[in-house]
Amino acid sequence: MLETFIFVVLPYLSIAIALFVTPYRYFSSKLDWSAFSTQFLERKTLYWGSVPWHYGVVLILVGHIIGFLFPSTVSAALSGISAIVALESIALALGLLTLVGSIILLIRRASGIIRAVTGYADWILLFLILLQATTGVYMGIFVRWGMEWYLYTAVPWLYSLLTLNPQIGYVVGLPFVFKLHVIGAFLILAVLPFTKLVHILFFPLSYIRDPPILYRWVTRIKGK
């Protein structure tokens, strides 16, 4: 029963929430479709947290997507032990970057004036991202060769979800930490439309043809 909820109910529920809430929020209140940058409130900690987090999470997501879209190609690339070790090491390094960035960003949100502009949904998302990074790094260290078993377990299961014929037999026997990783991934998908991070789904292509913004500094002369 628990496996059915994790690998069937939760994925479909999260996808449904993301598909319905995201366009509703975008068309009903575009002014809220923003990251609401806090850089002007605090910059130093933001830099040390945001840079490693973005580099780590973006490249890890790209790797997951490539493995999902081109499993045969990735499997061929992993035919040698040296390739597996090299790519696993790179993935672990990116996971550590994401984890370190997540911790720094969470600490930043909990301190100073930044805490006052952080909502409940933002806290939930930050903790889920931290959980996701932690379980990913744990698997990279203690459940080795994840790139190999990802192709032959998670990928077929994900394809079965897309075809509306869930085959949880591919994944029910995997370690508990993998199940936590799956739970975290789909909870992030469900919470994302309610948070500031939803802006990542918007591609501001219209900005390319917008005229440049002109800034002028106004200096007052003493006595006037």
Secondary structure as UniProt FT lines:
FT   HELIX           2..4
FT   HELIX           5..9
FT   HELIX           10..28
FT   HELIX           30..32
FT   TURN            39..41
FT   HELIX           44..69
FT   HELIX           71..77
FT   HELIX           81..110
FT   HELIX           112..117
FT   HELIX           120..142
FT   HELIX           146..149
FT   HELIX           150..154
FT   HELIX           155..162
FT   TURN            163..164
FT   HELIX           168..170
FT   TURN            171..173
FT   HELIX           176..191
FT   HELIX           192..194
FT   HELIX           196..201
FT   HELIX           205..209
FT   TURN            222..223
//
